[in-house]
Amino acid sequence: MSSKSENERAEFVVMWEFRVRPRKWRAFEKAYEPDGVWSMLFRGSEGYIRTELVRDREKPLRYVTIDIWRSREHYQQFKKKNRD
């Protein structure tokens, strides 16, 4: 019997780096947090697992998002379907 975590094991990760303007960090965090509009874009797409938002402690206006997918193929299918 396999657990949910085994079924959702990441095989492909997409990372984005962002540098945010000083007065925009709150809006950025709201948009890119796990329940924000960024991850909502992916929800419902086959193979999407989750998004993580990481803030740099040394450079607080620098962020990285980590989009976790089951496979590269799932991510490529998402990109093709949502090209516009």
PDB file of N, CA, C and O in Angstrom:
ATOM      1  N   MET A   1       0.852  -1.181   0.000  1.00  0.00           N
ATOM      2  CA  MET A   1       0.000   0.000   0.000  1.00  0.00           C
ATOM      3  C   MET A   1       0.894   1.239   0.000  1.00  0.00           C
ATOM      4  O   MET A   1       1.798   1.348   0.829  1.00  0.00           O
ATOM      5  N   SER A   2       0.654   2.163  -0.911  1.00  0.00           N
ATOM      6  CA  SER A   2       1.470   3.372  -0.972  1.00  0.00           C
ATOM      7  C   SER A   2       0.749   4.530  -0.304  1.00  0.00           C
ATOM      8  O   SER A   2      -0.475   4.642  -0.368  1.00  0.00           O
ATOM      9  N   SER A   3       1.526   5.381   0.332  1.00  0.00           N
ATOM     10  CA  SER A   3       0.951   6.545   1.001  1.00  0.00           C
ATOM     11  C   SER A   3       0.794   7.690   0.012  1.00  0.00           C
ATOM     12  O   SER A   3       1.350   7.665  -1.087  1.00  0.00           O
ATOM     13  N   LYS A   4       0.024   8.697   0.423  1.00  0.00           N
ATOM     14  CA  LYS A   4      -0.186   9.876  -0.421  1.00  0.00           C
ATOM     15  C   LYS A   4       1.144  10.549  -0.735  1.00  0.00           C
ATOM     16  O   LYS A   4       1.354  10.993  -1.864  1.00  0.00           O
ATOM     17  N   SER A   5       2.043  10.634   0.239  1.00  0.00           N
ATOM     18  CA  SER A   5       3.315  11.305   0.005  1.00  0.00           C
ATOM     19  C   SER A   5       4.149  10.564  -1.037  1.00  0.00           C
ATOM     20  O   SER A   5       4.878  11.200  -1.798  1.00  0.00           O
ATOM     21  N   GLU A   6       4.060   9.233  -1.088  1.00  0.00           N
ATOM     22  CA  GLU A   6       4.780   8.484  -2.112  1.00  0.00           C
ATOM     23  C   GLU A   6       4.189   8.763  -3.486  1.00  0.00           C
ATOM     24  O   GLU A   6       4.928   8.877  -4.464  1.00  0.00           O
ATOM     25  N   ASN A   7       2.868   8.873  -3.573  1.00  0.00           N
ATOM     26  CA  ASN A   7       2.219   9.137  -4.847  1.00  0.00           C
ATOM     27  C   ASN A   7       2.496  10.538  -5.358  1.00  0.00           C
ATOM     28  O   ASN A   7       2.438  10.777  -6.564  1.00  0.00           O
ATOM     29  N   GLU A   8       2.795  11.466  -4.466  1.00  0.00           N
ATOM     30  CA  GLU A   8       3.026  12.864  -4.861  1.00  0.00           C
ATOM     31  C   GLU A   8       4.505  13.238  -4.805  1.00  0.00           C
ATOM     32  O   GLU A   8       4.837  14.419  -4.695  1.00  0.00           O
ATOM     33  N   ARG A   9       5.377  12.273  -4.879  1.00  0.00           N
ATOM     34  CA  ARG A   9       6.806  12.545  -4.810  1.00  0.00           C
ATOM     35  C   ARG A   9       7.238  13.395  -6.005  1.00  0.00           C
ATOM     36  O   ARG A   9       6.883  13.106  -7.148  1.00  0.00           O
ATOM     37  N   ALA A  10       7.987  14.413  -5.733  1.00  0.00           N
ATOM     38  CA  ALA A  10       8.439  15.330  -6.783  1.00  0.00           C
ATOM     39  C   ALA A  10       9.493  14.671  -7.655  1.00  0.00           C
ATOM     40  O   ALA A  10      10.415  14.019  -7.166  1.00  0.00           O
ATOM     41  N   GLU A  11       9.336  14.853  -8.929  1.00  0.00           N
ATOM     42  CA  GLU A  11      10.326  14.407  -9.892  1.00  0.00           C
ATOM     43  C   GLU A  11      10.913  15.594 -10.651  1.00  0.00           C
ATOM     44  O   GLU A  11      11.979  15.491 -11.259  1.00  0.00           O
ATOM     45  N   PHE A  12      10.195  16.738 -10.605  1.00  0.00           N
ATOM     46  CA  PHE A  12      10.634  17.908 -11.348  1.00  0.00           C
ATOM     47  C   PHE A  12      10.312  19.165 -10.553  1.00  0.00           C
ATOM     48  O   PHE A  12       9.204  19.317 -10.038  1.00  0.00           O
ATOM     49  N   VAL A  13      11.280  20.057 -10.457  1.00  0.00           N
ATOM     50  CA  VAL A  13      11.133  21.283  -9.682  1.00  0.00           C
ATOM     51  C   VAL A  13      11.507  22.470 -10.569  1.00  0.00           C
ATOM     52  O   VAL A  13      12.521  22.447 -11.266  1.00  0.00           O
ATOM     53  N   VAL A  14      10.667  23.510 -10.528  1.00  0.00           N
ATOM     54  CA  VAL A  14      10.935  24.751 -11.264  1.00  0.00           C
ATOM     55  C   VAL A  14      11.156  25.839 -10.229  1.00  0.00           C
ATOM     56  O   VAL A  14      10.327  26.039  -9.341  1.00  0.00           O
ATOM     57  N   MET A  15      12.282  26.545 -10.344  1.00  0.00           N
ATOM     58  CA  MET A  15      12.596  27.617  -9.401  1.00  0.00           C
ATOM     59  C   MET A  15      12.659  28.939 -10.145  1.00  0.00           C
ATOM     60  O   MET A  15      13.208  29.041 -11.242  1.00  0.00           O
ATOM     61  N   TRP A  16      12.075  29.949  -9.506  1.00  0.00           N
ATOM     62  CA  TRP A  16      12.096  31.315 -10.038  1.00  0.00           C
ATOM     63  C   TRP A  16      12.691  32.228  -8.972  1.00  0.00           C
ATOM     64  O   TRP A  16      12.372  32.107  -7.789  1.00  0.00           O
ATOM     65  N   GLU A  17      13.551  33.135  -9.398  1.00  0.00           N
ATOM     66  CA  GLU A  17      14.120  34.115  -8.476  1.00  0.00           C
ATOM     67  C   GLU A  17      13.489  35.472  -8.769  1.00  0.00           C
ATOM     68  O   GLU A  17      13.349  35.876  -9.923  1.00  0.00           O
ATOM     69  N   PHE A  18      13.112  36.164  -7.696  1.00  0.00           N
ATOM     70  CA  PHE A  18      12.490  37.480  -7.818  1.00  0.00           C
ATOM     71  C   PHE A  18      13.192  38.472  -6.902  1.00  0.00           C
ATOM     72  O   PHE A  18      13.589  38.133  -5.788  1.00  0.00           O
ATOM     73  N   ARG A  19      13.336  39.683  -7.377  1.00  0.00           N
ATOM     74  CA  ARG A  19      13.800  40.802  -6.556  1.00  0.00           C
ATOM     75  C   ARG A  19      12.652  41.798  -6.530  1.00  0.00           C
ATOM     76  O   ARG A  19      12.225  42.303  -7.569  1.00  0.00           O
ATOM     77  N   VAL A  20      12.163  42.070  -5.339  1.00  0.00           N
ATOM     78  CA  VAL A  20      10.930  42.823  -5.158  1.00  0.00           C
ATOM     79  C   VAL A  20      11.245  44.252  -4.730  1.00  0.00           C
ATOM     80  O   VAL A  20      12.179  44.491  -3.964  1.00  0.00           O
ATOM     81  N   ARG A  21      10.477  45.175  -5.219  1.00  0.00           N
ATOM     82  CA  ARG A  21      10.638  46.574  -4.797  1.00  0.00           C
ATOM     83  C   ARG A  21      10.239  46.712  -3.337  1.00  0.00           C
ATOM     84  O   ARG A  21       9.340  46.015  -2.867  1.00  0.00           O
ATOM     85  N   PRO A  22      10.907  47.615  -2.615  1.00  0.00           N
ATOM     86  CA  PRO A  22      10.668  47.735  -1.170  1.00  0.00           C
ATOM     87  C   PRO A  22       9.211  47.899  -0.755  1.00  0.00           C
ATOM     88  O   PRO A  22       8.797  47.326   0.253  1.00  0.00           O
ATOM     89  N   ARG A  23       8.448  48.643  -1.483  1.00  0.00           N
ATOM     90  CA  ARG A  23       7.054  48.885  -1.082  1.00  0.00           C
ATOM     91  C   ARG A  23       6.091  47.819  -1.605  1.00  0.00           C
ATOM     92  O   ARG A  23       4.885  47.914  -1.378  1.00  0.00           O
ATOM     93  N   LYS A  24       6.604  46.820  -2.294  1.00  0.00           N
ATOM     94  CA  LYS A  24       5.752  45.803  -2.920  1.00  0.00           C
ATOM     95  C   LYS A  24       5.861  44.420  -2.280  1.00  0.00           C
ATOM     96  O   LYS A  24       5.198  43.488  -2.735  1.00  0.00           O
ATOM     97  N   TRP A  25       6.677  44.262  -1.241  1.00  0.00           N
ATOM     98  CA  TRP A  25       6.919  42.929  -0.715  1.00  0.00           C
ATOM     99  C   TRP A  25       5.674  42.265  -0.127  1.00  0.00           C
ATOM    100  O   TRP A  25       5.511  41.053  -0.263  1.00  0.00           O
ATOM    101  N   ARG A  26       4.800  43.025   0.519  1.00  0.00           N
ATOM    102  CA  ARG A  26       3.577  42.421   1.083  1.00  0.00           C
ATOM    103  C   ARG A  26       2.673  41.871  -0.022  1.00  0.00           C
ATOM    104  O   ARG A  26       2.171  40.751   0.075  1.00  0.00           O
ATOM    105  N   ALA A  27       2.473  42.666  -1.065  1.00  0.00           N
ATOM    106  CA  ALA A  27       1.644  42.225  -2.193  1.00  0.00           C
ATOM    107  C   ALA A  27       2.291  41.025  -2.886  1.00  0.00           C
ATOM    108  O   ALA A  27       1.603  40.090  -3.296  1.00  0.00           O
ATOM    109  N   PHE A  28       3.614  41.062  -3.010  1.00  0.00           N
ATOM    110  CA  PHE A  28       4.311  39.937  -3.623  1.00  0.00           C
ATOM    111  C   PHE A  28       4.100  38.659  -2.817  1.00  0.00           C
ATOM    112  O   PHE A  28       3.757  37.617  -3.376  1.00  0.00           O
ATOM    113  N   GLU A  29       4.304  38.741  -1.514  1.00  0.00           N
ATOM    114  CA  GLU A  29       4.126  37.561  -0.670  1.00  0.00           C
ATOM    115  C   GLU A  29       2.700  37.022  -0.752  1.00  0.00           C
ATOM    116  O   GLU A  29       2.493  35.809  -0.794  1.00  0.00           O
ATOM    117  N   LYS A  30       1.737  37.904  -0.774  1.00  0.00           N
ATOM    118  CA  LYS A  30       0.334  37.469  -0.870  1.00  0.00           C
ATOM    119  C   LYS A  30       0.081  36.735  -2.190  1.00  0.00           C
ATOM    120  O   LYS A  30      -0.613  35.719  -2.214  1.00  0.00           O
ATOM    121  N   ALA A  31       0.637  37.246  -3.275  1.00  0.00           N
ATOM    122  CA  ALA A  31       0.429  36.639  -4.592  1.00  0.00           C
ATOM    123  C   ALA A  31       1.167  35.307  -4.749  1.00  0.00           C
ATOM    124  O   ALA A  31       0.680  34.404  -5.430  1.00  0.00           O
ATOM    125  N   TYR A  32       2.332  35.185  -4.125  1.00  0.00           N
ATOM    126  CA  TYR A  32       3.179  34.020  -4.354  1.00  0.00           C
ATOM    127  C   TYR A  32       3.201  33.022  -3.198  1.00  0.00           C
ATOM    128  O   TYR A  32       3.912  32.019  -3.264  1.00  0.00           O
ATOM    129  N   GLU A  33       2.432  33.283  -2.140  1.00  0.00           N
ATOM    130  CA  GLU A  33       2.354  32.306  -1.059  1.00  0.00           C
ATOM    131  C   GLU A  33       1.664  31.036  -1.578  1.00  0.00           C
ATOM    132  O   GLU A  33       1.064  31.063  -2.653  1.00  0.00           O
ATOM    133  N   PRO A  34       1.740  29.938  -0.838  1.00  0.00           N
ATOM    134  CA  PRO A  34       1.169  28.678  -1.334  1.00  0.00           C
ATOM    135  C   PRO A  34      -0.299  28.746  -1.752  1.00  0.00           C
ATOM    136  O   PRO A  34      -0.711  27.983  -2.625  1.00  0.00           O
ATOM    137  N   ASP A  35      -1.095  29.626  -1.165  1.00  0.00           N
ATOM    138  CA  ASP A  35      -2.498  29.753  -1.559  1.00  0.00           C
ATOM    139  C   ASP A  35      -2.761  30.995  -2.402  1.00  0.00           C
ATOM    140  O   ASP A  35      -3.913  31.385  -2.595  1.00  0.00           O
ATOM    141  N   GLY A  36      -1.706  31.611  -2.897  1.00  0.00           N
ATOM    142  CA  GLY A  36      -1.851  32.836  -3.683  1.00  0.00           C
ATOM    143  C   GLY A  36      -2.190  32.570  -5.139  1.00  0.00           C
ATOM    144  O   GLY A  36      -2.346  31.423  -5.558  1.00  0.00           O
ATOM    145  N   VAL A  37      -2.302  33.653  -5.902  1.00  0.00           N
ATOM    146  CA  VAL A  37      -2.706  33.542  -7.302  1.00  0.00           C
ATOM    147  C   VAL A  37      -1.708  32.767  -8.157  1.00  0.00           C
ATOM    148  O   VAL A  37      -2.096  32.138  -9.143  1.00  0.00           O
ATOM    149  N   TRP A  38      -0.431  32.805  -7.791  1.00  0.00           N
ATOM    150  CA  TRP A  38       0.592  32.065  -8.554  1.00  0.00           C
ATOM    151  C   TRP A  38       0.288  30.576  -8.526  1.00  0.00           C
ATOM    152  O   TRP A  38       0.218  29.937  -9.576  1.00  0.00           O
ATOM    153  N   SER A  39       0.106  30.016  -7.335  1.00  0.00           N
ATOM    154  CA  SER A  39      -0.166  28.579  -7.252  1.00  0.00           C
ATOM    155  C   SER A  39      -1.580  28.251  -7.738  1.00  0.00           C
ATOM    156  O   SER A  39      -1.826  27.142  -8.213  1.00  0.00           O
ATOM    157  N   MET A  40      -2.504  29.198  -7.625  1.00  0.00           N
ATOM    158  CA  MET A  40      -3.857  28.980  -8.135  1.00  0.00           C
ATOM    159  C   MET A  40      -3.820  28.764  -9.654  1.00  0.00           C
ATOM    160  O   MET A  40      -4.646  28.036 -10.205  1.00  0.00           O
ATOM    161  N   LEU A  41      -2.861  29.401 -10.314  1.00  0.00           N
ATOM    162  CA  LEU A  41      -2.692  29.226 -11.750  1.00  0.00           C
ATOM    163  C   LEU A  41      -2.433  27.752 -12.084  1.00  0.00           C
ATOM    164  O   LEU A  41      -2.901  27.252 -13.107  1.00  0.00           O
ATOM    165  N   PHE A  42      -1.696  27.068 -11.226  1.00  0.00           N
ATOM    166  CA  PHE A  42      -1.320  25.677 -11.476  1.00  0.00           C
ATOM    167  C   PHE A  42      -2.357  24.674 -10.980  1.00  0.00           C
ATOM    168  O   PHE A  42      -2.451  23.563 -11.502  1.00  0.00           O
ATOM    169  N   ARG A  43      -3.122  25.060  -9.990  1.00  0.00           N
ATOM    170  CA  ARG A  43      -4.089  24.129  -9.395  1.00  0.00           C
ATOM    171  C   ARG A  43      -4.995  23.528 -10.444  1.00  0.00           C
ATOM    172  O   ARG A  43      -5.440  24.212 -11.366  1.00  0.00           O
ATOM    173  N   GLY A  44      -5.256  22.280 -10.300  1.00  0.00           N
ATOM    174  CA  GLY A  44      -6.099  21.593 -11.260  1.00  0.00           C
ATOM    175  C   GLY A  44      -5.314  21.040 -12.429  1.00  0.00           C
ATOM    176  O   GLY A  44      -5.848  20.271 -13.229  1.00  0.00           O
ATOM    177  N   SER A  45      -4.045  21.423 -12.540  1.00  0.00           N
ATOM    178  CA  SER A  45      -3.209  20.881 -13.605  1.00  0.00           C
ATOM    179  C   SER A  45      -2.678  19.523 -13.170  1.00  0.00           C
ATOM    180  O   SER A  45      -2.183  19.359 -12.055  1.00  0.00           O
ATOM    181  N   GLU A  46      -2.790  18.568 -14.060  1.00  0.00           N
ATOM    182  CA  GLU A  46      -2.304  17.232 -13.748  1.00  0.00           C
ATOM    183  C   GLU A  46      -0.812  17.279 -13.453  1.00  0.00           C
ATOM    184  O   GLU A  46      -0.037  17.855 -14.216  1.00  0.00           O
ATOM    185  N   GLY A  47      -0.422  16.681 -12.359  1.00  0.00           N
ATOM    186  CA  GLY A  47       0.987  16.589 -12.022  1.00  0.00           C
ATOM    187  C   GLY A  47       1.511  17.686 -11.114  1.00  0.00           C
ATOM    188  O   GLY A  47       2.629  17.579 -10.610  1.00  0.00           O
ATOM    189  N   TYR A  48       0.737  18.736 -10.891  1.00  0.00           N
ATOM    190  CA  TYR A  48       1.173  19.811  -9.990  1.00  0.00           C
ATOM    191  C   TYR A  48       1.018  19.338  -8.546  1.00  0.00           C
ATOM    192  O   TYR A  48      -0.015  18.782  -8.175  1.00  0.00           O
ATOM    193  N   ILE A  49       2.049  19.562  -7.738  1.00  0.00           N
ATOM    194  CA  ILE A  49       2.004  19.148  -6.331  1.00  0.00           C
ATOM    195  C   ILE A  49       1.841  20.351  -5.418  1.00  0.00           C
ATOM    196  O   ILE A  49       0.879  20.419  -4.654  1.00  0.00           O
ATOM    197  N   ARG A  50       2.768  21.302  -5.486  1.00  0.00           N
ATOM    198  CA  ARG A  50       2.666  22.478  -4.616  1.00  0.00           C
ATOM    199  C   ARG A  50       3.700  23.529  -5.017  1.00  0.00           C
ATOM    200  O   ARG A  50       4.588  23.286  -5.835  1.00  0.00           O
ATOM    201  N   THR A  51       3.549  24.713  -4.403  1.00  0.00           N
ATOM    202  CA  THR A  51       4.493  25.810  -4.562  1.00  0.00           C
ATOM    203  C   THR A  51       4.973  26.234  -3.184  1.00  0.00           C
ATOM    204  O   THR A  51       4.194  26.306  -2.234  1.00  0.00           O
ATOM    205  N   GLU A  52       6.258  26.511  -3.089  1.00  0.00           N
ATOM    206  CA  GLU A  52       6.842  27.018  -1.850  1.00  0.00           C
ATOM    207  C   GLU A  52       7.456  28.385  -2.132  1.00  0.00           C
ATOM    208  O   GLU A  52       8.011  28.614  -3.207  1.00  0.00           O
ATOM    209  N   LEU A  53       7.353  29.286  -1.167  1.00  0.00           N
ATOM    210  CA  LEU A  53       7.939  30.622  -1.279  1.00  0.00           C
ATOM    211  C   LEU A  53       9.022  30.744  -0.217  1.00  0.00           C
ATOM    212  O   LEU A  53       8.789  30.490   0.964  1.00  0.00           O
ATOM    213  N   VAL A  54      10.215  31.139  -0.663  1.00  0.00           N
ATOM    214  CA  VAL A  54      11.355  31.266   0.247  1.00  0.00           C
ATOM    215  C   VAL A  54      11.880  32.689   0.163  1.00  0.00           C
ATOM    216  O   VAL A  54      12.123  33.211  -0.925  1.00  0.00           O
ATOM    217  N   ARG A  55      12.055  33.316   1.334  1.00  0.00           N
ATOM    218  CA  ARG A  55      12.596  34.676   1.404  1.00  0.00           C
ATOM    219  C   ARG A  55      14.039  34.603   1.890  1.00  0.00           C
ATOM    220  O   ARG A  55      14.341  33.918   2.867  1.00  0.00           O
ATOM    221  N   ASP A  56      14.919  35.310   1.205  1.00  0.00           N
ATOM    222  CA  ASP A  56      16.336  35.348   1.555  1.00  0.00           C
ATOM    223  C   ASP A  56      16.518  36.134   2.852  1.00  0.00           C
ATOM    224  O   ASP A  56      16.087  37.283   2.945  1.00  0.00           O
ATOM    225  N   ARG A  57      17.137  35.540   3.826  1.00  0.00           N
ATOM    226  CA  ARG A  57      17.335  36.227   5.116  1.00  0.00           C
ATOM    227  C   ARG A  57      18.359  37.346   5.020  1.00  0.00           C
ATOM    228  O   ARG A  57      18.238  38.354   5.718  1.00  0.00           O
ATOM    229  N   GLU A  58      19.358  37.189   4.175  1.00  0.00           N
ATOM    230  CA  GLU A  58      20.394  38.213   4.047  1.00  0.00           C
ATOM    231  C   GLU A  58      19.978  39.353   3.128  1.00  0.00           C
ATOM    232  O   GLU A  58      20.416  40.490   3.304  1.00  0.00           O
ATOM    233  N   LYS A  59      19.139  39.050   2.154  1.00  0.00           N
ATOM    234  CA  LYS A  59      18.624  40.058   1.223  1.00  0.00           C
ATOM    235  C   LYS A  59      17.105  39.928   1.223  1.00  0.00           C
ATOM    236  O   LYS A  59      16.548  39.235   0.372  1.00  0.00           O
ATOM    237  N   PRO A  60      16.426  40.583   2.165  1.00  0.00           N
ATOM    238  CA  PRO A  60      14.994  40.352   2.368  1.00  0.00           C
ATOM    239  C   PRO A  60      14.073  40.705   1.202  1.00  0.00           C
ATOM    240  O   PRO A  60      12.894  40.354   1.233  1.00  0.00           O
ATOM    241  N   LEU A  61      14.572  41.382   0.190  1.00  0.00           N
ATOM    242  CA  LEU A  61      13.738  41.674  -0.976  1.00  0.00           C
ATOM    243  C   LEU A  61      13.993  40.680  -2.109  1.00  0.00           C
ATOM    244  O   LEU A  61      13.517  40.871  -3.228  1.00  0.00           O
ATOM    245  N   ARG A  62      14.738  39.629  -1.816  1.00  0.00           N
ATOM    246  CA  ARG A  62      15.004  38.559  -2.779  1.00  0.00           C
ATOM    247  C   ARG A  62      14.217  37.322  -2.352  1.00  0.00           C
ATOM    248  O   ARG A  62      14.276  36.895  -1.199  1.00  0.00           O
ATOM    249  N   TYR A  63      13.482  36.760  -3.304  1.00  0.00           N
ATOM    250  CA  TYR A  63      12.653  35.586  -3.053  1.00  0.00           C
ATOM    251  C   TYR A  63      12.921  34.520  -4.100  1.00  0.00           C
ATOM    252  O   TYR A  63      13.408  34.808  -5.193  1.00  0.00           O
ATOM    253  N   VAL A  64      12.597  33.291  -3.748  1.00  0.00           N
ATOM    254  CA  VAL A  64      12.616  32.178  -4.685  1.00  0.00           C
ATOM    255  C   VAL A  64      11.289  31.449  -4.535  1.00  0.00           C
ATOM    256  O   VAL A  64      10.844  31.172  -3.422  1.00  0.00           O
ATOM    257  N   THR A  65      10.658  31.139  -5.674  1.00  0.00           N
ATOM    258  CA  THR A  65       9.500  30.248  -5.636  1.00  0.00           C
ATOM    259  C   THR A  65       9.956  28.897  -6.151  1.00  0.00           C
ATOM    260  O   THR A  65      10.775  28.799  -7.064  1.00  0.00           O
ATOM    261  N   ILE A  66       9.408  27.862  -5.545  1.00  0.00           N
ATOM    262  CA  ILE A  66       9.729  26.492  -5.925  1.00  0.00           C
ATOM    263  C   ILE A  66       8.416  25.819  -6.295  1.00  0.00           C
ATOM    264  O   ILE A  66       7.572  25.564  -5.435  1.00  0.00           O
ATOM    265  N   ASP A  67       8.252  25.536  -7.577  1.00  0.00           N
ATOM    266  CA  ASP A  67       7.053  24.863  -8.073  1.00  0.00           C
ATOM    267  C   ASP A  67       7.386  23.386  -8.245  1.00  0.00           C
ATOM    268  O   ASP A  67       8.309  23.030  -8.978  1.00  0.00           O
ATOM    269  N   ILE A  68       6.637  22.542  -7.574  1.00  0.00           N
ATOM    270  CA  ILE A  68       6.953  21.123  -7.520  1.00  0.00           C
ATOM    271  C   ILE A  68       5.925  20.346  -8.348  1.00  0.00           C
ATOM    272  O   ILE A  68       4.717  20.459  -8.140  1.00  0.00           O
ATOM    273  N   TRP A  69       6.436  19.565  -9.281  1.00  0.00           N
ATOM    274  CA  TRP A  69       5.630  18.784 -10.223  1.00  0.00           C
ATOM    275  C   TRP A  69       6.018  17.319 -10.133  1.00  0.00           C
ATOM    276  O   TRP A  69       7.119  16.985  -9.695  1.00  0.00           O
ATOM    277  N   ARG A  70       5.119  16.454 -10.545  1.00  0.00           N
ATOM    278  CA  ARG A  70       5.413  15.011 -10.562  1.00  0.00           C
ATOM    279  C   ARG A  70       6.439  14.662 -11.629  1.00  0.00           C
ATOM    280  O   ARG A  70       7.229  13.733 -11.459  1.00  0.00           O
ATOM    281  N   SER A  71       6.426  15.419 -12.746  1.00  0.00           N
ATOM    282  CA  SER A  71       7.380  15.132 -13.816  1.00  0.00           C
ATOM    283  C   SER A  71       7.576  16.373 -14.692  1.00  0.00           C
ATOM    284  O   SER A  71       6.766  17.300 -14.682  1.00  0.00           O
ATOM    285  N   ARG A  72       8.661  16.359 -15.437  1.00  0.00           N
ATOM    286  CA  ARG A  72       8.929  17.428 -16.400  1.00  0.00           C
ATOM    287  C   ARG A  72       7.819  17.463 -17.460  1.00  0.00           C
ATOM    288  O   ARG A  72       7.412  18.537 -17.903  1.00  0.00           O
ATOM    289  N   GLU A  73       7.341  16.298 -17.855  1.00  0.00           N
ATOM    290  CA  GLU A  73       6.292  16.216 -18.862  1.00  0.00           C
ATOM    291  C   GLU A  73       5.011  16.898 -18.389  1.00  0.00           C
ATOM    292  O   GLU A  73       4.353  17.585 -19.171  1.00  0.00           O
ATOM    293  N   HIS A  74       4.652  16.718 -17.120  1.00  0.00           N
ATOM    294  CA  HIS A  74       3.468  17.394 -16.583  1.00  0.00           C
ATOM    295  C   HIS A  74       3.634  18.917 -16.668  1.00  0.00           C
ATOM    296  O   HIS A  74       2.707  19.631 -17.049  1.00  0.00           O
ATOM    297  N   TYR A  75       4.817  19.397 -16.311  1.00  0.00           N
ATOM    298  CA  TYR A  75       5.075  20.836 -16.366  1.00  0.00           C
ATOM    299  C   TYR A  75       5.009  21.340 -17.812  1.00  0.00           C
ATOM    300  O   TYR A  75       4.423  22.390 -18.077  1.00  0.00           O
ATOM    301  N   GLN A  76       5.600  20.607 -18.727  1.00  0.00           N
ATOM    302  CA  GLN A  76       5.575  21.018 -20.125  1.00  0.00           C
ATOM    303  C   GLN A  76       4.153  21.008 -20.689  1.00  0.00           C
ATOM    304  O   GLN A  76       3.800  21.884 -21.479  1.00  0.00           O
ATOM    305  N   GLN A  77       3.340  20.038 -20.296  1.00  0.00           N
ATOM    306  CA  GLN A  77       1.934  20.005 -20.718  1.00  0.00           C
ATOM    307  C   GLN A  77       1.199  21.231 -20.199  1.00  0.00           C
ATOM    308  O   GLN A  77       0.407  21.840 -20.917  1.00  0.00           O
ATOM    309  N   PHE A  78       1.467  21.592 -18.936  1.00  0.00           N
ATOM    310  CA  PHE A  78       0.847  22.784 -18.362  1.00  0.00           C
ATOM    311  C   PHE A  78       1.238  24.023 -19.177  1.00  0.00           C
ATOM    312  O   PHE A  78       0.377  24.826 -19.536  1.00  0.00           O
ATOM    313  N   LYS A  79       2.519  24.174 -19.465  1.00  0.00           N
ATOM    314  CA  LYS A  79       2.987  25.344 -20.221  1.00  0.00           C
ATOM    315  C   LYS A  79       2.349  25.402 -21.601  1.00  0.00           C
ATOM    316  O   LYS A  79       1.942  26.475 -22.046  1.00  0.00           O
ATOM    317  N   LYS A  80       2.255  24.283 -22.273  1.00  0.00           N
ATOM    318  CA  LYS A  80       1.667  24.252 -23.607  1.00  0.00           C
ATOM    319  C   LYS A  80       0.182  24.621 -23.557  1.00  0.00           C
ATOM    320  O   LYS A  80      -0.303  25.386 -24.391  1.00  0.00           O
ATOM    321  N   LYS A  81      -0.521  24.081 -22.589  1.00  0.00           N
ATOM    322  CA  LYS A  81      -1.957  24.329 -22.463  1.00  0.00           C
ATOM    323  C   LYS A  81      -2.252  25.779 -22.070  1.00  0.00           C
ATOM    324  O   LYS A  81      -3.292  26.321 -22.444  1.00  0.00           O
ATOM    325  N   ASN A  82      -1.353  26.404 -21.326  1.00  0.00           N
ATOM    326  CA  ASN A  82      -1.581  27.756 -20.789  1.00  0.00           C
ATOM    327  C   ASN A  82      -0.644  28.791 -21.403  1.00  0.00           C
ATOM    328  O   ASN A  82      -0.317  29.794 -20.769  1.00  0.00           O
ATOM    329  N   ARG A  83      -0.224  28.551 -22.607  1.00  0.00           N
ATOM    330  CA  ARG A  83       0.741  29.432 -23.273  1.00  0.00           C
ATOM    331  C   ARG A  83       0.265  30.882 -23.303  1.00  0.00           C
ATOM    332  O   ARG A  83       1.062  31.800 -23.105  1.00  0.00           O
ATOM    333  N   ASP A  84      -1.013  31.092 -23.545  1.00  0.00           N
ATOM    334  CA  ASP A  84      -1.544  32.448 -23.627  1.00  0.00           C
ATOM    335  C   ASP A  84      -1.617  33.074 -22.264  1.00  0.00           C
ATOM    336  O   ASP A  84      -2.043  34.222 -22.134  1.00  0.00           O
TER     337      ASP A  84
END
